[in-house]
Amino acid sequence: MPELPEVETIARDLDGAVRGATVASVRVFRPNVLRESRSPSFASRIAGASIGRVWRRAKYVVCDLSSADRLVVSPRFTGSMLIEPAAWTTGRGDYTCIVFALTDGRTMRWRDVRRLGTVTIMNPARFAAWEAALGPEPLDAAYTAAAFTAAMRGSRRAIKTVLMDQKRVAGVGNIYANEALWRARIRPSRRGASLTRAEGARLFKEVRAVLGIAVAQRGTSFRDYQDPFGGRGGFLGLAKVYGRAGEPCLRCKTILRSTHRLENRITVWCTECQR
């Protein structure tokens, strides 16, 4: 599913494309992607509003609206917010869930093959409560290695599980947890509490490094992810372990192992390099 780099790419592209645009109308084709509101109230709260800043929080795209509401979108596995140059009137057979018609003639279209993504409209109080439940952003300049290490060492769960806990640090998912742990030479199944402060600082450095590289590559397109213009991310070709189970470690040539025992997600690691 899209993680921090992919969602950052989506948010930046949308911000450049639709900031300042006004929503003329909203049509909901598949209301089961909505959260906390029904189709008529969702549409009426957005129609007529102008789009302000579009930004990322954790794995969510946030659209600030002139009404003071915020549109909060989670792509999850197959969701895409696409910018179309003209009006879009159909929603049958093309996985379109919501169409936001803009007054300049363009369309912002939410498409989701499996409909596992979510779209929510939040007032200021609801948004503040929602955001408060999320952890700090790993690329925030104010976030420190000491704070990150304390969050990791504060749990006896597997370090990979802790790293993906959005209440401890926001935005890191399976792909980049695998990559950062390999770069930091830390076994994914080790307990968070077992990390030394030096290991925590090293992992913090590598998390930030791999996320920065992936943002520059516009994320990872492994299956369904695409940006608002239909483009794909280029990080997969730079991955050191993700997608490489059974191949030699690029550092020591040991064959990389894999398991689904941690969070039922693929974990790939080197038994020699990662201790």
N, C-alpha and C positions, 0 to 999 in steps of 0.2 A: 504494500500500500504506500501511497506517497508519504514521504517523511519530510523533515525540515527543508532539504534542498529543493525538492520538487514543489512543495507548497510555496516556498520563497519565490521560486521562478514564476509560478502561477500568479501570485500576488503582485510581483513587480510588473509583469506583463499587463495585467488588468489595470493596475494603477496608471501605467503609461497610456493605455488605450481608452479607458472610460472615465477617468477622473474628470469631473466637471459635466459629464453627460447627465441628462434627465431621463428618468424612466417614464415612458408614456403609458404603458400598460403591462400587466403581468398575467400570463396564462399558465395555469397549473394543469398539466396533463396526467401526472401521476402523483397524487397527494401523499402517498405513503413515504415519500422522501422528506416530508415536512416534519418538523418537531415543534411542539409547544403552540401550534396555531393551526387553524383550519384554512382551507384554500381561500374562501372569500375574505377573511380578515387579513391573511397574509398578503394577498394581492392589493387590498385597499390601503394597507399601511405603506406599501412601497410605491404604488403608482403616483406619479407627480413629484416624487422626491428626486433630488439631485444626488449623484454619487460623489462623495468626497474622497478622502484617502482610502486606498485599498492596501492592506498590509497583512502580515502573517503573525499569528500567535500560536505557538506549538505546531500542530499539524493542521491548523485551520486557517482559511482565508477569511479576513474580516473586511467588510465594506462599510465605511462610515457613510451614513445618509444625512441629508439636510434636515430630516425630521427628528434627528437625535437618536433614532433607532440604529441598530447595527445588524447587518446581514452576516451571519456566521455560517460558513460552509465547510464541511468535512468531506474531502474527496473519497477517503477510504480506498477501496480496491479499484473501482472502475469509474469513478466520477470525474467528469471534465467540465470546466466552465469555458465555453468556446465563444469567440467573437466572430459573428457572421457579418459580412458587409452589407447585407440586405435583410428585409423582413423574412421571418421564418414562421410559416403558418401550420406546418404539419407536426404531429407528434406521434404518429402511429407508425410502428415498424422501424423507427430509427433510434429508439431508446431515449428520445427527448423527454425530460421530466418537467422542466419549467422553461418558459420563454419570457425573457425580459425585453420588451420592445422599447428601443430608445427613440427619443424625439428626432434624432438626426438620421433616422432610417435604418440604423444598424440593429443587430440583435445580440443580446448576451444570452446564451443558451446553456442550460444545465442538462447534461447528458450522462446517464449512468446505466450501464448494461445490466448490472446485477442489483441496482437500487439499494446498495448497502451504505452509500454516502448519505449525509444528512444536510438539510438546509433549515436554518432557524432565524427568526427575526426576534431581536432582543431589545428591550428598552434599556435605558442607562443603568437602572438598579439591577436588572437581571444580568446584564453584561458584566457588571462589576463583581457580582457574586460568582458568575461562571469563571471569570478570569482569575479570581483569587484562589480557585482550587487548583490552578496549574502551577507547575514549578517554574524556576527561573530559566531564562533563555541562555543556552550554552555559548552563543556568540555575542552576548551582551558584554560590552567592554567593562562594565562594572562587576560582572560575575567573576569571582576569584577561584583559584585552584584550591584554596583552603575551604571555601564554602562547598565546592563540588566534592572534595574528598570527604568532608563531614557527612554529606548526603549519602555517598556510597558506603562509607564505613558504618552508617547508622542502621544497617540491615544485615540479617544473617541469610538472606536469600542469595541466589546465584548472582554474581556481579553483572552478568548480561541482563538478567531480569530487572535488577535495580536500575541499570542504565536506561532501560526502556520504560521505566515507571514515570509517567508524565507528571506526577505530583512531586517528583524529586528533581527532574530536569526535563524541560519541555522540548519536544521535537525529534528526539533520537528514537529511531525504530530499528527494525531488524537488520537491514542492510548495513547501516553505518555503525551499529553496535558491533557486528562481526568484524568490520574493517578496523575500527578503532582499537578493539581488543587485540587483534593481530599486530597492529602497529606498536601497541604498548607492551607486547609480549606477555599478556595476562590470559590465563585460561578462563574461558567464559563461565565455567561451572564453579569457580572459586566463590566462596562466600564474600559478600561485600565487606563484612566486618574483618576479613583477613587481610585486606589491603593495608600496606604500610602507607605512611604519608607520602613517601617518595614515589611509590607506585601510583597513588591517587593523583599526584601532580603530573606524572608522566601520562596517565590516561586522559586527564583533562586536556593536556597539550595535544594529544593525538585526536581526541574527539573534535576539538576546534579545527585542527588541521584538515581532517578528512571531510568535515562539513564544509569548510571553506573551499576545498578543491571541488567538491560535488556541486556547490552553488555555482562556481565558475563554469562547470560543465552542464549546467541547467538540469541537474538531477540524473536519475537513473531510469531508463525505460527498459524494464525487464519484460513486461507484458503489455499492460494497458495504458500506462501513464503517457499523457501528451499535454503540451502546454496550450494556452488559449488559441493559438494559431495552428494547432495540429502538429507542432514539432515535437521531437523526442529528445530526451536527455542523453548525454554522452559519457556518463561516468562509468558505465558497466565495463568498458574496455580498460579502465584503470583499476578495477577492483582486484585486490590481492587474494581474497579468500571467497567472497560471496560469488556463488555460481561456479566454484572451482573444486568442489568436493571430488576426491579421487585423483586429483592432479597433484604434481609436486609443489611443495611450498617454494615460493619464489625466493626465500631467504636461505633455506637449508636443504631443500630437495626432498624432505620427508613427505610422504603422501598425506594430503589433507584429509581429515576425517570429518564426518558429519553426523548429526543427530537431530531428532525432533523433540527431545525430552524437555527442553527448556521452552515453556510457553507454547508448545506445539508449533514452533516456528523453526525453520532450518537454521542450525548453528554449524558453522564450519570453522575448524581450528587446526593448528599444527601441534601435535603431541610433543614435539621436540622444542620448538621455539616458545610456546606459551605454557607457562608454569603457574 
